[in-house]
Amino acid sequence: MFLYWGFLLYFSLHFCSCETEANATKTTLDQKRWRRSVANPPQPIECEFSNWSDWSSCDPCQKKRFRYARLTQPAQFGGDPCNRIDRQEDPCASRNPCRNTKTCEGFRCTETGRCIVRRLLCNGDDDCGDLSDEKNCKSVPSSCSTNEMEQYWGIENLASGINLFTNNREGFVLDHRYYAGGCSPHYILNTKFRKPYNVENYIPESKGKYEFSLSEHESYSDYERNFASRHAKQTSFSIGLKIPGLFEFGFNYNDMKVKTFIERTKKFSHTKSKFISAKSTLEVAQYKVKSRNLMLHTEFFQRVKQLPMEYVYGEYRDIFRDYGTHFITEATLGGVYEYTLILNSEKLQKEGYSLNDVQKCVQAGLKLGVTIEGISLSVGMSGGACSGLLKEIGDKISSDKLVEDFVALVRGGASEHIAALAYKDLPTQDLMQEWGDAVYYNPEIISMKASPLYELVTATDFTGANILQENMKRALEEFQAETSPCRCVPCQNNGLAIFTENRCECICPLGFSGAACEITKRPVNAIDGSWSCWSGWTPCSRRIQTRDRQCNNPSPQNGGNQCEGTNTDSRSC
């Protein structure tokens, strides 16, 4: 079963068309309501940390002790940021012996501490990651030089850890430049590639034909539910478990393209607008790592070795900050182009067209391009009317039109193709072909399976691996709670609160601005609900623990939408 996981977009905001067609009294009232409103300017919220924890005991390997502080209040609305450090270390002496080094029956690398088999010495590859395996060599073979073979496209991104709370790629956790002496070339389109040791499969695909799947939505709430089902984060999932199915990847709120998409789409919530959404996916490769004995990146390996056996949240938290919460086990590489066409419901009805008529017209435009005068269409619109509608797409000047907005989001390919697809009218076949060619050499991760980072901590590489794993599991749950945007004060006017770098920010719908989206010329109507943070887990009863959350952050107001999803969660104990 496929889990589509990006980040849940709580899109709900009213939109008021600028048509005023009442008597003078109503006009006067409207003018008063539409003035720039700063009636509820937010008070700046300063960042706050907890008191320091107690010092840990002295770690016998690091000869250090540690303490940390938790974030109790993120900065928001222009409040003082969190400039203070939230972890400290102090030199100390311990009488206990250090036992964090595994026995190596091969060659122990000088700086990285990696253990490799001796047959890899003096083979021309940097198998150690510090070149110590290539020192003092009498001869070095040249038959398997990486200069003769290329790296798989996009392979470095797949070696990164990912933070599934933000969809950010973080530091490298796997070493995809380690080959264990493997030299067999893998040919793709007459190009010779060298397969990394960690990779089980890298299979080229050709499943994309630049075809769009279209869906129509009679209301914004219908559109939102459909969009959320494809991009929503499963907020009640157990973050410490493997993700069993593929989920969509790519929604990062720090990405300006995503912010723009949210701003423009949210503007049409609580209106009578109708929506047509379309999506084209081009798959170029399938990737899968080996199930065990993975070679870790040397820096990640060293960082894990430095973790204290005693549980100190601050030290484990830094691992997640630097390397993410999960690593990628399987992935589909390629590109995605999706767009939303927003239509004026009143004009649609006035012209006598159905939403299905427009969908078929758009579908014809995608296949033929916009020059479709005289083409016989089996829709309720003439070829001329259909052509006129398609010409409205991308028109930023005309106000009396059927198409209110055209919003696109593109992943994969070169930047010039992304710009062309995202900011002009319906894409042509030639442009889609050019984009597809660019995607082949610049693929993005469009879906993946992931496992928690602690599964890389095995007894093969680490002493006390079971203790380290349990500590990482515990810290992961605390890290999720500390960095959740549910801790942010709600934004005004259906702005979307996001958490980034110990502060909260608001992404405002188009037409709203200010630190809390409080400045607007639009009348404010419905406010949609948003979830509070999860409560703590109840004590274990009959091998089950439960927790809950409330739809009060904020609560729905003036007919706004209720929160999507469940308010209860459970797990085995």
N, C-alpha and C positions, 0 to 999 in steps of 0.2 A: 504494500500500500504506500502511496506517495504522500509525504508530508511536505506541503509547500510552506517554506519558512523564510520570511524576510522580516519585516518589522511592521506590526499592525498599525495601519494608518487610520487614526480616528478622525476621519475627514469631516465632520459635520459642521457646516456653517451656512447661515442664510445668505442669499444673494438677492439684491433688489435691482431690478432693471430701472433704467433712468427715465421711464415713461411717466410723465405726470399729466393726467388728462382729467382733472377735476376742476371744480370752481375755484375762485380766487382764495377763498378761506382755506380750502384744503392745500392749495399751493403754498400759502404762507406757513401753514403747519409743517408741511414737508420740508420747506427751506430751513425752518428752525431745527428739525430733527436731523437734517443732513449737514449741519455745520460741524466743523472739526471738533470732535468731542474728546476732552481729557477729564471727564468728570470723576473718574476713578484712577488717578495715577498711582502706580504701585510704589510702596515704600521699599527702598533697597534692602535686601536681605544679605547680611554678611556671612561669610563662611565660618563655621564653627567646628572645632574638633573636640573629642573627648579628652579627659585627662590621660596622661601617659599610663600605660599598663605597667605592672611590676616588671622588673628586669627578669629575664629568663635565667636559668642556670647557665654556667659557663660551658659552651660547646667545646668538647675536647679536640675536635679537628680544626675548627676555625680559631680557637683560642679567643673567642668573643662571646659576649652576652648581648641580648637584644631586648628592645621594647618598642611599642608602637602606640599610635593613637588612631581612633576611628573617626571617620567623617560623620558628624551628627547633624549638620545642616549645610547643604550645598549653597554656594553663593548664587544669588539670583537678582534680577532687576537692577543690575549695576552695582550690587553690593561688593564690598572688598573681597577679592579673590583669595583662594587658599594658597598663600605663598609659603606658609610654614611647612617644614618637613614633617612627615608622619611616621617615620621610623628612625631609630637610633641604634648604634652599636658601640660597644665599649670593650677595650682589651681586657683580658682576664687570664687567670691561670687555673688549670684543671689537673687534678691528679689522675683522672680517668684516661685510659688509652684511647687513641683514635683508631677506629676500625671501619673506615669508609672506602677502603680500596680492595677490590676483588683480586683474587689470584689470577695472574695472566700466564698461560702456558705457551704463548707465542712471543710477540715483540711488544713491549710497552713503549708507546710513543712518548717522546721526551717532554713536550709541553702540554699536549692535549690530554694525556693519560689514556688514550684509546688503546685497546688491545687488538692487534691484528695478527693473522697467521704469518709465519715467516716466509712463505712463498711469495708474499706481496712486496718483500724488500727488493729495492733496486729494480723495479719494473717500469719506471718512468712515470708512474702516477703518484700523486700526493695522497696516499691512502691514510696517512696519519692526520692530515690537516695542518701539520706544522713542518712537513718535508723531512722530518727526522728519519723516516724510512728510506730516504733517498740519499743519505749522507754516506761518505766513505765507500762509494760504489766503484768497483773496478770497471764495470761496463753497464750501460743502460740500454735496453732494447728500444727500438723506435717503431715497431710494427703496429703498435696500438696507441698512437698519439691522438689525443682529442682534437688536434688541429685537422685531422683527416675526417673526423665525424662531428656532426653538430649535436647540440642538445635539443631534446624535444621542445616544441613550441609551448610556452607557458609552464614549463616544468618547475621553474624556481618558485612561482606563486603557490604551487601545490605542496612545496616543502615547508611553507609557512604555517605557523599556528594561526588559528582564527578566534577572535572574540565573538562568540555567538550572541552576546548582549548588544553589540554594536555593529556587527558584520564587518569589522575591521580585520585586515590581515596584519599579523604582528611578526615577531622575529622568527627566524628559521628554527624549526624543531627537528627536521629530518635533513640528512645530508644527501642530496641528489647529485653531488659531484663525486660520490664514492661508487666505484664500479667493482670492487673485489676482484680485479684482474679480468673481468669479462670484456671480450673484444669483438663478439659477433655483431656485425652491423645489422641495423634494422632499416630497410629501405621504405621510404614514403615519397611517392611522386619523384622517383629517381634521386632523392636526397638521402644520404647515408647518415643515420643517427646511431648514437651509442646509448644503450639501455642502462640506466643506473641500477645499482644492486637492489635498492629498496622497491623498485617498480616491478609489479607482477605483470601488468598489461598496460600498454598504451596503443590503442587500436584506432586508426583513422576511420572516420564516419563520413557519410555523404547523405544525411537524412533531410537536409534542408533544400527546399525547392522554391524559396521566396514566396511561399503561399501564406495567406493570412487566415486565421480563424477569427470570425466576427461574432459578436453577441450584441443584442440590443437590450436596453434597459429603460423601462417606462418612467422610472423615478431615480433620484439620487440614491436613496436608501437601497434600492435594488442593485444599482451599480456598485455601491460601497460594499455590499455583502459579497457580490461576485468578485470584486477586486481583492477584498480581504481574504477570501477563501484561497486565492492563489498566492498572496504575499504575506499572509498573517503569521505572526509568531505564535506558537503554541504556548501561551503564558502559564498554563498549568502543568507543563511537562516536568519530569524529573531531570534536572540539568546534569546530574551525575551519571546518567545512563547513556548507553549508545543510542544514536538516532537510527532506528531500524530501516527507514526508507529514504529515498532521495528527497531533498528539499531545496527550494529555490534560494539562490544566494545572490546578493548584490545590493540590497537596500541599505545604504549607509547614510544616516541623516547629516553627516558632515560633508556629503557630496552635494555640491551646488546644484547639479542637475536634478537630484532627488528633491531638494528644498523647493526648487522652482516648480517641479511637477506638483508637489503638495499645495503650494500657495495658489496655483492657478486652478487646480481641481476643487479644492475646498470652497472656493468662491461660489460655487453653484449648488451647494447643499441648501436644503430648505427652499428650493425654487421649484418651478414647474418644468424645468429643463429636462430634456430627454438625452440619453447617452447611447453612443455606439462605441464599443471598445474592440480593438483588434490586436492580434499578436502574431508575430512571425518568429520562429525559433530555428536557428541554423546550428546543427551539431556537427563538429569537425573531429572530435576525438573522445574516446572513453578511456578513463584512467583508473587504475586500481593498484594499491600498495600491497606488499606481502602481509600476511596475517601475523607473522612473528619474526623475531631476530632482526628487527629494523636497526639500521645504523643511524644513530642520532647525530644531529649537528653538534660540532665540538663545543660551541659556546653554551648551548642548551644543556648538554651533558655536564659541563662544569658547574653551571648554575644549580642544577639539581643536586650534584654532589655536595654543594656548599650549604644545602638546607639543613637546619638543625633537626635532630631526631625528636627533640621536645617540640610540641606544637606551639608555634609562635605565629599568630595570624599574619602579622606584618610582613614576615619573610616570605610566606607562601603567597600572600597577596601580590607581592612584586613579581612573582613568576607569571601570574595571570596577566598582570599589566604589560609585561614585556613580551610574553609568548602566547597570549590568548588562553582560551578555556578548552579548546578542542583542536584536534588535528584531522586532516582530510584523509579518509580511507578509500573513497571512490568519488569520481567526479565526471561530469559531462562538460566538455569544453566547447565553446562556440560563441554565438552572438544572439542577442534578442532585440527585436524592435517591436515596441508596442505603443499604441496611441489611443487616445480617447477623443472622440468627436462629440461636442456638446451642442445640442440643437434647441432652438427657440420653439417651445411647445405651441404657443399661440399662433405663430406664423406657420408652423407645420400644419396645424388644423385649418387655418385660413386658406392655405394653398390646396387643401384637400389631399395631402399626402399622409400615408401611414409611416410608422417608424420602419416597418419592413421594406417599404418602397425605397427609403433612403439607404438602408443597409445594402440592398441589391444594387443600387446606383453606385455606392462606394465600392462594392465588390467588383463591379464592372470597371470602374476607374482604376482599381489596383491592377486589373489584368490588362487593360488596354491603354492606360495613360489617360490624361484628361481630354484629349481630342476625340470625343465620341459623338459628335454631331452626325446625324444620319444613321447611326448604328441602331439596329432594331433591338430593343431591350424588353425582356418579358417582365417589366415592372409597371407600376402605376404611374410612372413619370415618363414624359417624352424624352427623346435623346437630348433635345435642346435644353429642357428644364434640368435634366441630370447634369449636363455639362456646366450649366450656370451654377448649380449647387457646388460642384467640385471646384469651380473657380473661386468660390467664397472662402475655401479653406486657405488659411494663411493671410487672408485680407484683414489688415489691422486698422483700416480707415473707415470703411462703410459701417454704419450703425444699424440700418434697417436691413437685416439679413437673417437667413435661416440658420446659418452656422455661427454660433456664439463664440466658440473657441475650438482650437485644435491643439492638443497637448501630447507631446511624444517623449518617450524615454528609450534611449538606445544604449546597449552594452556590447562591447567587442568591436574590433575593427580599428582603423586609423582615425585620428581626430577629425580630419577634413570630411570623412564620410559620415561621422557621427553628427557633425554640425549640419551637413546638407540634409540628412534625414530628419533631424530634430526641428529645424527651423523653416522648412519650406512646406509646400503642399504635399499631397499624397505622393509617395515615392514611386518613381518609374522603374520598369524592369531593368533598364541599364544601370541606374543608380544602385538598385538592390544587388545587381551582379557585381559591381565594383566594391560595394560594401562586403559582400560575401567573400570576395578574393582577399580583402584586407583582414577579415575575421580569421581566415585560415592561418595567417602568419601572426596575428595579434588576438588570440582567443581569450575570452574571459571564462571564469568559472560560472556556469549558469545553473547547475544543480550539483548536489554532492551528498555523500554520507559522511558522518563525522563521529569520532569517538573522543571521550574526554581525555585531556592531556595526561592524566595520571596513568593511563594504560600504557604509556611509553616507559614508565618506571618499572622495570622488571628485575628479577633476581639475576639475570644474565649480566647486567651492567652495574647494579647498585647493591651494596650491603644494606640490609634493613629495608628492602624494597616494600615489604608489606606495611611497615610503619609509615614510610613516606607516602604510600598510596592513601592510607586512611587519613593522614593529615591533609593531603591535597583534596580529598573528597569533602572533608569538613570545611576547609577554607573556601572551596568553590561555592558552597551554599551561602557562606557569609559574604563572599565577594558579590554574588548576585544581589543579595539584599542591600549591600552598601552602595551599589552603583545603579540601582533601578530608578527610572524616571518617575515612578510613582511617589518618590520622596519630594518631588518638585511641587511648589505651590502652583495650583492650576493657572494656566494662562487665561486671559479674558477673551471673549468673543470667539470661542472654539479654536484658539491657537493651540498648536501641538507642542507640548513640553518634551524636551530631550535632555539627556544627561551627558555631559562631555567634560572631561578633565576637572572633576570636582566642582562643576558649576552646572546650573540649569539655564537653558535658553528656550525661547519661544519661537517656533516657526509660525508666522502669521499668514492667514489667508490674504490673497490679493485684495487691496483696498483697506487693509488694516496695518498698523505699524506701532512702534513703541516697544519698550522692553517687555510689556505684558500684552501686546496687541490691543492696547487701550485707546489708541488714536485712530479715529475713523470719521468718514463723512457719511457712512451708511447707517440706517436705523438697525438697531440690534433686536433680534427676535429670539428664536429658539437657541438654547444652549444644550449641547449634548453631554451625556454623562461619561465619566471616565473612572477606571478602577482605582481603588485605594491599594496600598501595598498588602501583600498577604500577611495574615496573622502568623504567629508562631505555630509550630506543630503541637498538637495535643499529646499528652502522654500515651504511650503504646497501650492499646486495649484490644485484646483478641487479635494481636499481630497486625493492627491497622492504626495508623496515625492520620489525622485530618487537619486541615486548615481552611480558612475562608477569607474572603475579601468583600468589600462593599462598593457599590456603584455611587460613590459620593465624593469623587475627587476631580471635577465637581459632580453634584447630583444633576440630573436632567432638569431643565427649567424651560418654561413657556412652550411645552410641547416638544422639547428636544428628545433625541433618541436615547434609549436605554443602552447600557454597556453590552457589547458583544461578548459571548463566551460564558463560561460557568463561574459561579461564585464559590465553589467548593473544590477541594482537591484532596486526594488520599494517597497513601503509599504504604507498602508493607514494612513491618518492623520486627 
